[in-house]
Amino acid sequence: MRRGAALAGTVALATLAACGNAATDDEATTAADATPTGAATASGDSSPAGTSDATSTASGPVIIDNCGLQVTVDAPPQRAVTMNQSATEVMLALGLEDRMAGTAYLDDAVLPQFADAYATVPVLSEAYPSQEALLDAEPDAVYGAYPSAFQPDAAGDRAELHELGVSTYLSPAACPDKAPDEPLEIETVWQEIQDIGAIFGATDQAAALVEQQRSDLAEAVAAADDMSSTTVMWWDGGTDAPSVGACCGAPGMIMNAAGLQNVFADIEGNWADVSWEQVAERDPDVIVLVDAEWSTAEEKRDTIESTPGARELPAVADGRFVEVPFSATTPGVRNVRAVADLITGVEGLQ
């Protein structure tokens, strides 16, 4: 849940528009009817690296190579459990709440348009449930956004769950073998939505959602000013050593899509711990403050305004901050709206 009042000079990012409800579930669609989906890059070319490939035949199951593990789904799951907010919101955006036996681990309140549907889904745990608690819900599928969802103290090993008859899916953006210098592309996020649509027999809903998001992103970028020379630091947390968006995770993807320069784009990985001296040397034009319950945007602003070497930066002195909720920094249905709102926020500061 987000907390902390809006700050003067801080532009708060809005939540995803109602495009997440672009379609409702088609109960008549089955996994056998699912059209093949393939990983794609931003150019639309097929590429297996860091993503997943879903295939099906007219009489066979959906088979997905997901983060190096083959996932075979004979029929659309009826009792899925989602681990992490972005996984939960993808399911809700596709109208699949009636296929959810449980959910766990929110970072923020769910998007308003999903609140009623979310209220119908049992919450197994505020954080990760134990495997025992998970299996008590009798799931036939577990969908996680982070590898930590499948650690021994959570759902457990994916292959072992498969042996128990429980299918699993991990967000392709979080594949453990993803190269640290491989930038995340929005196409990978959309491929995830399409994979989930194939698994749950909701290909039409997934296609409609991706099409709407493509349109929304194209419209936002087309209407934007030229900000290619504007530099941005995306600050997630940390005070002595600030954790910032590096080259290749969701923050880098969002900044790139918005046409902005990430001042730490030369550092590999999704996130990187840097020093305040490095921040001062790179002198960003705008600073994004990630608002999380455990590290609020207000706390970050108080910190940077009192840190020698950083408080003198023009961006700090002039209050050039844009606030984003933590949940927007995880690959999922919020990312396109985050791009649009980042554009609006930065334009409002110029």
Secondary structure, 3 states (H helix, E strand, C coil): CCCCCCCCCEEECCCCCHHHHCCCCCCCCCHHHCCCECCECCCCCECCCCCEEEECCCCCCEEEEECCEEEEECCCCCCEEEECHHHHHHHHHCCCHHHEEEEECCCCCCCHHHHHHHCCCCEEECCCCCHHHHHHCCCCEEEECCHHHHCCCCCCCHHHHHHCCCEEEECHHHCCCCCCCCCCCHHHHHHHHHHHHHHCCCHHHHHHHHHHHHHHHHHHHHHCCCCCCCEEEEEEECCCCCEEECCCCHHHHHHHHCCCEECCCCCCCCEEECCHHHHHHHCCCEEEEEEECCECHHHHHHHHCCCCCCCCCHHHHCCCEEEEEHHHHCCCCCHHHHHHHHHHHHHHHC
